[in-house]
Amino acid sequence: MRVVNIHHAKTHLSRLLREVAAGEPFVIARAGKPVARVVPMEHDSVRKSRIGFLKGHDVRVPDDFDRMAAKEIEAMFYGEE
């Protein structure tokens, strides 16, 4: 596995990450001593989308949701009347 010093890693991070994504991991070293290993993410470890995470729950939005606390908010911006 290739060893890269910190300065080189900071300077060429985009290129190094493209190489990692292509399956070429590397080690970042400080003063010649390994500090971190950079490897591609496994697809299972990537967080899945949260769309629909409340499906099946009884969630209701009140009809006046967009007007809730309107007077208090106006007072914060314009001061008390």
NORTA-V583728 format. One record per residue. N is the residue number from 1. RES is the residue in one small letter. PSI is psi as a letter, one per 30 degrees, with the letter a starting at -180 (999 if undefined). NEAR is the number of other ideal C-beta (glycine too) atoms within 8 Angstrom. Layout:
# NORTA-V583728
N_RES_PSI_NEAR, N_RES_PSI_NEAR
This chain:
# NORTA-V583728
1_m_k_6, 2_r_k_6, 3_v_k_9, 4_v_k_10, 5_n_l_10, 6_i_e_9, 7_h_e_6, 8_h_e_8, 9_a_e_11, 10_k_e_7, 11_t_e_6, 12_h_h_8, 13_l_e_8, 14_s_e_6, 15_r_e_7, 16_l_e_12, 17_l_e_9, 18_r_e_8, 19_e_e_9, 20_v_e_13, 21_a_f_7, 22_a_g_6, 23_g_g_6, 24_e_i_7, 25_p_l_10, 26_f_l_13, 27_v_k_13, 28_i_k_14, 29_a_k_12, 30_r_k_8, 31_a_h_4, 32_g_f_5, 33_k_k_6, 34_p_k_8, 35_v_e_8, 36_a_k_6, 37_r_k_9, 38_v_j_10, 39_v_l_6, 40_p_k_7, 41_m_k_6, 42_e_k_6, 43_h_e_5, 44_d_f_4, 45_s_f_5, 46_v_k_7, 47_r_k_2, 48_k_l_4, 49_s_k_3, 50_r_g_5, 51_i_k_4, 52_g_g_5, 53_f_f_5, 54_l_g_6, 55_k_k_5, 56_g_f_3, 57_h_k_5, 58_d_i_3, 59_v_k_5, 60_r_k_4, 61_v_k_4, 62_p_l_6, 63_d_e_3, 64_d_g_6, 65_f_e_7, 66_d_f_4, 67_r_f_5, 68_m_k_7, 69_a_g_5, 70_a_e_7, 71_k_e_6, 72_e_e_7, 73_i_e_8, 74_e_e_8, 75_a_e_10, 76_m_e_5, 77_f_e_6, 78_y_f_5, 79_g_l_5, 80_e_k_3, 81_e_999_4
